[in-house]
Amino acid sequence: MKFVRDNISRLAGYVPGEQPQAGKFIKLNTNENPYPPSAKVVEAIQVAAEKLVRYPDPVSTAFRLAAGEALNVDPEWIICGNGSDDILTILTRSFVDQGDLIRLPNPSYILYRTLAEIQGANYQEVNFNDDWSLPESFSAADVGLKLVFLPNPNSPTGSVVSQEAILDLAERLPCPILIDEAYVDFADFNCIELVKQNSKIMVSRTLSKSYGLAGLRFGFLVAQPTIIQQLLKVKDSYNCDALSIAGATAAISDQQWLQENVAKIKSTRQLMQEKLTQLGFDIIPSQANFVWCTHPTAQVKSIYEYLKENRILVRYMSYPNWEEGLRISVGTDEQINACLSLIQSKV
Ligand SMILES: *Cc1c(COP(=O)(O)O)cnc(C)c1O
């Protein structure tokens, strides 16, 4: 197609995990929550649905006030997006020019590469150390480096980099670093306080995983106000719709629902990790709502296919310079037991 920019023609395009639109599957492939969201979310959306004749609040004020309270941050430090993927796009467009460099760890979230490619920028992948810490080179001041992405907890590994290491990284880096906290509600700590300590540190969050609202499309960024003011110029004017603002505001205001949900997921995660280990898998202890597992002898790809034939979807992944494995989202106890008994018959 001769009319489009060269980098777009060359682009393979990001392929999200399978979202079957028909048939009944147990979905353990895209880290959605297995439980329905807080009932308050549905009520709030119904109320908002009566007022769709008006444009939404362009800066999601109600959400920022509620999130500010829940997370102990000033609302001026928050910008909202149509999912946190929108936040990642806004950051790339704001900080990275054609020919500039984006750094990310390997293995990690594949969308970061696609964002660099669309922008006409280069990306550099730095392998984790064997203990899932980051090597010195992750903080190197390379020419053209304009943005660093670090999912924490990481996907697909579920591993974390410590707060001390992140602060140290930010001090050395010549550019901003995004800590992508899509899974942080399932982890032991988060990095919001670090945003206050170093203006290069930014934290993104999503309502898609821990709040059970992947279909709503709502995410946000916490950063110092001087950064937020610039990003507001780049985002689409009405990037969050009235229904999602209402639903997300109700969700973040119901922290009790969140705590109960997270407790259930963590207990199933523990059970999953024990059973996968018993079945001979190597797992990485997870701080997220999924478990990465590899097997010394069994063919993980055929396990993935066998599960799919039996209407259970997990994510099979194979990374360059790394290994192949399965990323299995934490479902309900019942879903996980069904999945593990099928796996048991294949190993
Ligand atoms: C799921 C995920 C996101 C995207 O979340 P949305 O808010 O649904 O766009 C961002 N980063 C990572 C690492 C994720 O796994």
The ligand as an ORCA input file, in Angstrom:
! r2SCAN-3c Opt
* xyz 0 1
  C      -3.039     -5.635     30.322
  C      -1.844     -4.761     30.293
  C      -1.947     -3.405     29.976
  C      -3.167     -2.824     29.310
  O      -4.202     -2.579     30.021
  P      -5.475     -1.863     29.411
  O      -5.772     -0.876     30.463
  O      -6.492     -2.931     29.269
  O      -5.133     -1.193     28.110
  C      -0.826     -2.603     30.071
  N       0.357     -3.116     30.424
  C       0.510     -4.411     30.709
  C       1.845     -4.918     31.093
  C      -0.580     -5.270     30.629
  O      -0.427     -6.570     30.847
*
